[in-house]
């Protein structure tokens, strides 16, 4: 018996079996470590990617594919190991059959037991790999499906509000010398000015076109934003203009409520009086008042009719001068003038 054990062939077979067992266990341990490392590497940064924007989805998909590929490769390695063990075990078993007596039977039993242990370990490892990969895959898919859709950027709403405000602002034009009169009025509503002497009824409004049709003291006028109309009334003459047309309605500006003694419209001059404007460079004689017009003689004897809201330009040497009729209150005309 001792002679058989000392036989080089038996010694070599025993060493091969022991090496095969150790190698198998080391290979399984190495495969398990590699699979764990692959899974850990694939999971790195997944949480950050899921919390990111839509562009991060491509990276998650790539990592998921890499994980599935690693599982397939590892499973193939386990299958190859199992096949190699089976081949080696078969060769050893054949050798054991040639050995006499109990030695061959004992060696064969040990080899069978070792093969069974390796098969069991391989099966357990394969099941662990499959379960782990499935769990990780399902976790990733659930996380991706549960990711909420990106909320609209706050800038989108702010920008929209700013755009609406800019649109309204672009349609607001208050003519010079006029001031806003009350809140916006819708179609069918009326602005009451000059203590009831002027009534502006809103007949139509087009916010998109920036136009409104007003009936001012029963005279209808189609006005764009910034345009005005002169209206005569018992107390004189004044201007009414469209300042804005929005979804809220029409806003108007006027000087009908501006008092004659205020500086905004200039000084008041009755017919037969001489107005000295622009530090005396302009001498304006008020010849008469006719409804919404004043007859003026500017730096001379020639007279001209100037309507409320209109400006007359004159040249004095190298200077350019102008006279504006801002309104009529009772029997006086409101004048401003200057030279540049």
Secondary structure, 3 states (H helix, E strand, C coil): CHHHHCCHHHHHHHHHHHHHHHHHHHHHHHHHHHHHHHHHHHHCCHHHHHHCCHHHHHHHHHHHHHHHHHHHHHHHHHHHHHHHHHHHHHHHHHHHHHCCHHHHHHHHHHHHHHHHHHHHHHHHHHHHHHHHHHHHHHHHHHHHHHCCCCCCCHHHHHHHHHHHHHHHHHCCCCCCCCEECCCCECCCCEEEEHHHCEEEEEEEEECCCCEEEEEECCEEEEEECCCEEEEEECCEEEEEEEEEEECCEEEEEECCCCCCCCHHHCEEEECCCEEEECCCCEEEEEEEEECCEEEEEECCCCEEEEECCCEEEEEECCEEEEEEEEEEECCEEEEEEEEC
